[in-house]
Amino acid sequence: MDRDYLQINKDSLEAILRRIEEETQQKIKDILDKAEISSKKILEDVTKEIEEKREYMFKEAKKEIEKKREVFFSTLNLEKRRIVLEEKNRFVECVLAEVVKRAERFRKEAGYLDFLEKAILAGIEGVGFFKIDILYSFLDERIFNEDLISKIKGLCKQNYEEEISLSFIKSDFTDIGVIVQSDDRRVIYDNRFLTLLSRKKEDIYNRLMRMY
């Protein structure tokens, strides 16, 4: 009896142990399954957050690049305009410098005498007085001879009813052309080339800038 009883108890104990082990394994499996589900969820959440942050950073970087691109091209365009303007200015200055050189050479050309005559008569007309001083460059001393002076006086007699008194005065300027003034110096008509060029410089400058 005792042996059988012991055997039954042993069998019951083993069954209980197996059941406990099975239940334990099931609980472990359930825990692991839940842990796997949780880890997957965590991984998904982390991945989503990283992706969102990556997308945000990409958009922000793209905006920053676009801003820098706009600034770069804006600066580049300004620099291009500055360089073009400098080149235009240099071109205009070269043209004006060449005009001045040619004007200096004009003194030795055949047309210079005619230029002087017109400059004198325009000055006399502009001053409008009957006692007039005509100032000429010392470099033109040989040109202002008796022939030229007589011719100018003769033209004045033809053009004006009243007699005009003319005084021809050698001066120390080097520019081509003349200065015509009333004898009291109240009215001055500067008909020298550089003065004429100065009056027209802005117009010449604008025209050359449009052409270049």
ChimeraX attribute file (.defattr): number of C-alpha atoms within 10 A of each C-alpha:
attribute: neighborCount
match mode: 1-to-1
recipient: residues
	/A:1	6
	/A:2	7
	/A:3	8
	/A:4	9
	/A:5	10
	/A:6	11
	/A:7	12
	/A:8	12
	/A:9	12
	/A:10	12
	/A:11	12
	/A:12	12
	/A:13	12
	/A:14	12
	/A:15	12
	/A:16	12
	/A:17	12
	/A:18	12
	/A:19	12
	/A:20	12
	/A:21	12
	/A:22	12
	/A:23	12
	/A:24	12
	/A:25	12
	/A:26	12
	/A:27	12
	/A:28	12
	/A:29	12
	/A:30	12
	/A:31	12
	/A:32	12
	/A:33	12
	/A:34	12
	/A:35	12
	/A:36	12
	/A:37	12
	/A:38	12
	/A:39	12
	/A:40	12
	/A:41	12
	/A:42	12
	/A:43	12
	/A:44	12
	/A:45	12
	/A:46	12
	/A:47	12
	/A:48	12
	/A:49	12
	/A:50	12
	/A:51	12
	/A:52	12
	/A:53	12
	/A:54	12
	/A:55	12
	/A:56	12
	/A:57	12
	/A:58	12
	/A:59	12
	/A:60	12
	/A:61	12
	/A:62	12
	/A:63	12
	/A:64	12
	/A:65	12
	/A:66	12
	/A:67	12
	/A:68	12
	/A:69	12
	/A:70	12
	/A:71	12
	/A:72	12
	/A:73	12
	/A:74	12
	/A:75	12
	/A:76	12
	/A:77	12
	/A:78	12
	/A:79	12
	/A:80	12
	/A:81	12
	/A:82	12
	/A:83	12
	/A:84	13
	/A:85	13
	/A:86	12
	/A:87	13
	/A:88	18
	/A:89	16
	/A:90	12
	/A:91	16
	/A:92	19
	/A:93	13
	/A:94	12
	/A:95	15
	/A:96	16
	/A:97	12
	/A:98	12
	/A:99	14
	/A:100	16
	/A:101	11
	/A:102	11
	/A:103	17
	/A:104	15
	/A:105	12
	/A:106	15
	/A:107	19
	/A:108	11
	/A:109	10
	/A:110	9
	/A:111	10
	/A:112	17
	/A:113	18
	/A:114	10
	/A:115	14
	/A:116	22
	/A:117	18
	/A:118	15
	/A:119	21
	/A:120	23
	/A:121	17
	/A:122	14
	/A:123	21
	/A:124	25
	/A:125	15
	/A:126	15
	/A:127	19
	/A:128	13
	/A:129	16
	/A:130	15
	/A:131	16
	/A:132	23
	/A:133	21
	/A:134	20
	/A:135	21
	/A:136	26
	/A:137	19
	/A:138	16
	/A:139	15
	/A:140	20
	/A:141	12
	/A:142	8
	/A:143	16
	/A:144	18
	/A:145	10
	/A:146	10
	/A:147	9
	/A:148	14
	/A:149	15
	/A:150	12
	/A:151	12
	/A:152	17
	/A:153	16
	/A:154	11
	/A:155	12
	/A:156	19
	/A:157	13
	/A:158	11
	/A:159	12
	/A:160	11
	/A:161	8
	/A:162	10
	/A:163	13
	/A:164	16
	/A:165	13
	/A:166	19
	/A:167	14
	/A:168	13
	/A:169	14
	/A:170	16
	/A:171	16
	/A:172	10
	/A:173	14
	/A:174	13
	/A:175	20
	/A:176	21
	/A:177	27
	/A:178	24
	/A:179	21
	/A:180	30
	/A:181	23
	/A:182	19
	/A:183	17
	/A:184	11
	/A:185	11
	/A:186	8
	/A:187	15
	/A:188	18
	/A:189	20
	/A:190	20
	/A:191	21
	/A:192	20
	/A:193	17
	/A:194	17
	/A:195	14
	/A:196	12
	/A:197	15
	/A:198	11
	/A:199	11
	/A:200	11
	/A:201	14
	/A:202	11
	/A:203	12
	/A:204	15
	/A:205	18
	/A:206	11
	/A:207	12
	/A:208	15
	/A:209	14
	/A:210	8
	/A:211	8
	/A:212	11
